[in-house]
Amino acid sequence: MIAYVQGNIAYKCPTYVIIDCGGLGYQINISLYTYNKIEKAKHCKLFTYFHVKEDSHTLFGFADELERELFQKLISVKGVGPSTGRMVLSTLSPQELQSALVNEDVATIKRVKGVGQKSAQLIILELKDKVSKIGDISTVNLGSGNNTVRIEALSALTTLGYSRGDAEKAITKAIATGGASNAADVIKLALKNI
């Protein structure tokens, strides 16, 4: 397995990059998220996933390990192939995708070209619990508002025994009402939404 490729960028465009690594040029398919991260770089390190089919061997590259892990989770869903997985990560950042999955936000996932209502619901159903265990979910951007307050409220609600997903949904609703100015207010309002 090829874990990553590091070297000078010989060519790049929004869909793929060629990295010169020890005299070999690796053509690596990338998402727009990764392209934005390396757009001005002359040298980069991409975490990779090697996809093997009967008629092709394709290397996919990712700016960070979170993006690669989410890609691998996406393509584990029935009916979601590497092209769709890459399209999802071109439309949504890894943090946006993780937040949408945890919060069961079908509308956000449906924004991806080629993903309909049923596919979005299936992706959420299969991945919601899996992605909540990836990394520190408390760092996921859940929208506007004070992130410190969100993190404090999330920590308090999970300590009280609520699941991260339920807690995050309740916190988002609490902040959306506009009646909370600190973590204590957010927690009180969130407890009414759980």
N, C-alpha and C positions, 0 to 999 in steps of 0.2 A: 504494500500500500504506500502511496505517496502522501505523506502527511502535510508537507508544504513545499512550495517552490520559492526560492529567493534568488534574485539577480537583477541585472539591468533590464529596463523595459526597452525592447527593440521596436515595439509597435503597440499602440493602444487605440481602441475605439469603444463606444458605449457597450458593445456586446462581447468583446473579447480582447485579450491582451496577449502579446508574445513576449515571454521573458527569456532572455539569454542567460543560461545557467551552465557555465563551464563549456561554452561552445555549442551547446544544444539549445534550440529555440522551442520552448514549450508553448503551444497555443492553448490558452485557458479561457473558457467561457466565464463571463462575470455578469453580475447584476449591476443595475445603475447605481445602487448603493455603494458597491465596491468601486465602480468607476469614479464616483464623486470623491471617494477617499484617496484614490491614487492619481487623479486627473493631472496634477502638477508634479507628480513624482517622476524621477528618472530611474529610481531603484526601488524595489518593493519586495515584500514577503507576503505571499498569499497562502492561506490554509486551503487545502484542496480536498476534493472528493472525486474519485475515479469511477466513472459510470461505464459498465461493460454490458454491451448487448451483442447479439449474434453478428450484426453487421457493422458495429461501430464501437470504438473506445473513446470516451470523451472525458476530458478533465475540466472540472468546475473549480473556480477559485473564489475565495471569500476574504474580505478585509479583516475579519476577526473570527474567533472561534465560535462566538454566539451565532453569527450568521450561518456558519457551516452547520452547526448543530440544529438550527431551525430548519435549514434546507433538508437535512437528513430526516428530520421528523416529518416534514411536509411530504416528501416522496414516499414515506411509508404508508401514507393514506391511499386507499384504493382509488384509482382514477386520477391521481396526481403524479405526473411524471416530472422529470428534471426540467423540462421547458416551462411547465406551469409553476414549479417551485421557484425557478429563476424569475419568472414574471411577478410572482407574489413579492419576492424580495427586491424587485426593481420598483414596485409600486409603494411598498411599505418598508420602513426601516425595521431592523430586527426588533427594536424596542416597541415600535407601533404594532407590529404583528403579535408580539408577546402580550402586549396589553389588550389587543382586540380578542385574542384567544381566551385569556383569563377572564375578561369581562363579557364574553359571549356576544361580541359586537359583530353581528352578521353583516350589517350595512358597510362597515369598514372593509371587511374581507371581500364583499361583493364589488368593491371599487376596482378590484383587479380584473383586467381584461381576460375574458374567458372563464371566469368563476361566477357561477350562478348561485341562486338561493340554496338549492340542495347541496351543491358542492361546498359552499361556505358553511352550511350547518354540519355537514359531515366532517369537515376539517376541524371545526370547533369541538364537536363531540369526541373525536379521536385524540385531539391534541391538548385540550384544555388542561387536564391534570398533568400531562407530561411536561408541558412548558412551564408550569408553575414551579417545577423542581429544577429548572435550568437557571443557574446563576442566582443572583440576588434580585428577586422580583420587586423588591421595594425600590429599586433604582429605576424601574420602568416609568417612563413619563406618562402619566395618566391624563394629561391635558393641562389647561391653564391653572394657575393657583400656586400657592407656596408649597414647594416640594418637601421642605422640612416638616411642615405641618402634616402633610400626607404621610410621610414616613413615620412620624411619631404616632399618628392615629392608627396606621396599619399595624405597627408594633403592638399598640395597646389592644386592639381588637383580636389579633392573633393570639396574644397572651391570654385573652379571655376565652379562647377556645374556638373562635370563629375561623372558618377556612379563609385563606388569602383571597380567593376569588370573590367570595361573598363580602368580605371586608372591603375590598377595593371597589366593588360596585356600590356599596353603601356609602363609602367615602366620596366617591365621585358625585353621587346624588346629593350628599350633604353639602359639598362645596358649591354645586350648581345652584342651590337654593339661595346662596348669597348671605345667609344668616349666620355664618361662622367666621370668626376672625382669628381664632387660635385653635390649637389641637384639642383642647377640652370641649369647645363648642362643636367641632367637627365630630368628635367621638359621640357626644350626646345625640346629635342629629343622625349620625350613622346608625346608632343603636335602634333608632325608630325605623330605619329602612331595612334592617336585617330581618 
